[in-house]
Amino acid sequence: MQISPNITRAFGKIALTAKKNAPTILIATGVVAGVAATGTAIHATLKCDDILQMHEENMKNIEKAKYVVENDPDFEGSYTDEQMKADQKTVKVQTALQFVKLYWPTVALTALSVTCVLAGHHMMTKRNAAMVAAFTAVSSKFDDYREMVKDRLGADVERDIYKRIIEEAELDENGEPNGDIHKEQSKKPVDMSTDRFFDEFSSLWNHNDPTMNVANLRAVTKTAQDKLIMQGYLFLNDVYDMLGIQRTPAGQVLGWIYDKDHMDTIVDFGVYLDPTVIEDPWDFVNDEPWDGSIGILLNFGGLDIMYDKI
């Protein structure tokens, strides 16, 4: 009988979901098993006194039997030291087996707990390594692509494309193009994981004095660079916090590591043509004066996966 594809797909979906959540399931199972192991250990310990009491009674009975044999003239037979030691050994073995029987659930649950936690951690480590490799490969290919665009179209055109610069012909009073070109950054939503607009949605944005927006952005770039040098590392979310921009999941793992062998390590906001040399604080990537009245796209450069670099 042929199984319906709907059924096989349903089972396949269940299997994929289980595989996706396997690390979480394993760690959760390990935690539950650990708690259960603690409970069984407490329960078993409460019964230890009975086993120990029985053990002591049996050992005393052996000693009493030895005493009777040696001191009762009416007793017929013998009870040698070797026999006494053999009986004591038997009692000890029986007591040990009772403890094993009492505590084996605790040992089994503890072993299960450790195994599940370690297996879950191992799976997460492998997945993280795979994601790091995938991110590195995509990032490398993207950098290669940008270089190819630069070679084909020129650095200025590539920069405008990357920075989402839109060219619009300026119109005269009759609505006809006057020959001048106006450039501005697109305000379409940014889909890239790290690019963000510094605009009116930032808590650092000044609605009354646009020049303060320029000053604030310059101040944050310097503060971020100083923190990188002093601390030795800087997460992207730290910069988002400085700018009053909402944190992101990517910002938790991406950032900058200061390299003392490369003193030019910088926190690049992607707003200056050369972040290491800023002659004019108004000279931004679009080669147009930015007066702070509208938002500007921040494209953070030099980012690395932090934990991969430590």
PyMOL commands that set and color helices and strands:
alter all, ss='L'
color gray80, all
select helices_A, chain A and resi 5-20+22-45+48-71+81-153+155-162+210-231+236-243+250-252+306-309
alter helices_A, ss='H'
color red, helices_A
select strands_A, chain A and resi 165-171+177-185+196-198+233-235+254-257+296-298+304-305
alter strands_A, ss='S'
color yellow, strands_A
deselect
rebuild
show_as cartoon
